[in-house]
């Protein structure tokens, strides 16, 4: 009987352990620093680049970490603590996000990292009219600093003209493959095309995300699972600190009719919030793949702040958003976007000033956002 019980326990024991995966890095690249700190970063922790909670432990000559089941799928990469030192292929080029689907039982995976990114060797794709406005712009509302990037239209220095301004989030991913962690939007190339085709020029202010603070800053409302809650302060920084500085030091049209706020995913959520919270500052809003799922307060906010007659909003979602992200809730993107549109119309938002688009094969990534950015800007600023 004792042996029967032991056999039963032997069979059942693995089933009693919660689903989890252990990653063991058993092959490191030659350019790994001695006693390196290696991190796993992914959409399960906001793509922070290197949180202490997700630092791999070195044991018996290998690095390892166990991740409990957070959702059905996760995407991830390994870094040396920041996206400047993310894993790349042996030729130094970007790799696709790694993917893992949790099993019903614990699993161990052995990982090979081919090479660490060396920013000095990575070719920048940013246009000549993109530069860094500030490496450490102070954010008094949050008591922290942030890199701010700026795009100026062709011929800015010689024109003497004033230009509309687009405030955008996730600045690392807007202009340059060398600074992005999953591809760039090619905002500079798209706006250069618009200028060459129409003569219309724009200034873009790209605000880098705060890494591990990204989810906190990009939602004014808290999510028990993922964080949030600093979005009001972040938006106040853009409105009351950053915009006045930009209007003072650059030739801008400061009026709301010629000022936009634009972002994707969580950046889409905070853009939506900013456009409705400060309609006298931002007359135009671009929200790609907006994360309305992050908080039900999004829908309540649309009801209470949606009675806008002169604001314009462009909303975009892919019909396959949930296929490449760990956030299970993100599969609701299209449904939530349409719900928000209905609420805006019910609240009095001028329906002629709402443009929405669903891309049938669109996924939650920079490719979707890059391919639709030019169209969105042209619609937002056609009037």
C-alpha positions, 0 to 999 in steps of 0.5 A, a space after each residue: 500500500 505504501 508503494 502504491 501511495 508513493 507511486 500515486 504521489 510521484 504521478 500527481 506531484 508535478 501536477 500540484 506545482 503551479 505552471 511555471 517556466 525556468 530559463 537557463 542561459 547555458 551559452 553566453 556571447 563572447 562580449 559578456 562582461 565578467 560577473 554580468 547582471 543579466 535580466 529578462 524583460 518582456 510584456 509581462 513587466 512593461 518592457 522595462 529593460 531590467 528590473 531587479 525582480 527579473 534579474 537572473 541568478 548565477 548558479 553552477 556557471 549558468 544564469 537562470 530565472 523561474 517565471 510563474 504563469 502570468 498569462 497563456 503567452 509571454 514575449 521577452 528578451 534578455 538584456 544586461 540591464 537596459 535596452 542599450 545592451 539587449 541581445 542581438 543576433 551574431 551579426 549585431 542585428 535586432 532579433 524578434 521577441 522571444 515567445 513562450 506559451 505556458 504548459 500545464 506543468 513546470 518546464 525548463 528551457 535552455 537558452 543561447 544568447 548569441 551577442 549583446 548589442 553594442 550601441 557604438 556599432 549599431 547604425 542609427 536610422 534617424 534622419 538628420 533633422 532628429 536630435 536630442 532636445 535634452 538628455 535629462 529634462 526635469 519632470 517636477 510633477 514626478 521628481 525624475 528626469 527624462 530624455 526628450 527627442 525632437 524632430 524639426 521639419 526640413 528647412 526649419 533653420 532657414 524658413 522662419 516659419 512656425 509649425 504645428 507640434 505633435 507630442 509623442 510617447 515612447 520616444 525611443 521607438 519613434 525615429 531610430 532603430 538603434 534605440 528601439 527595442 522592437 523596431 521603430 515607427 519611422 516618424 521622421 521618414 513619414 513626416 519628411 515624405 509629407 513635407 516633400 509631397 505637400 510642403 506641410 511641416 511638423 515639429 515632433 517632441 518624442 518623450 522617452 518612456 521611463 522603463 520600469 515606470 512606463 506603465 505607471 506613467 501611462 495610466 492615470 488609473 491603477 490596475 491591481 495587476 500591472 500598476 498605473 496611477 501616475 498618468 495625471 502627473 505625467 500629462 501635467 508635466 507635458 502640458 505645464 512644463 514641457 509644452 511651455 518650454 517648447 513654445 518658448 524655444 522653438 517656432 511653434 503654433 501653440 494653439 490647440 488646433 495645431 497641437 496633437 498628442 499621439 501614442 500607441 498601446 499604453 501611450 495610446 491610453 495616455 494620449 486619449 486621456 490627455 486629449 480629453 483632459 486638456 482639450 484646450 491644449 490638444 486639439 488633435 489626438 492619435 491613439 493607436 492600439 489604445 490600452 482601454 482594457 487597463 482600467 474601466 475608468 477609461 469608459 467612465 472618463 469618455 462619458 464625463 469628458 467626451 462632450 467635445 465639438 472641436 477636437 479630432 481623434 484618430 483611433 486604430 486597432 489591429 484585428 489580431 492584437 492579442 496574437 503576439 502579446 502576453 496581456 490576455 486583455 489586449 485581445 479586447 482592443 477592437 471591442 474596447 475601441 468601438 465601445 469608446 467611440 460609442 461613448 464619445 458620440 453619446 457624450 456629444 463628441 462631434 462624430 465627424 471628428 472621429 476616425 477609426 480604423 481596424 486593420 484585419 491582419 494587424 498585430 500589436 507592434 511597431 509595424 502596424 503603427 508605422 504603416 498607419 502613422 502618415 495617414 493618421 497625421 494627414 487626417 488629423 491635420 487636414 483641417 
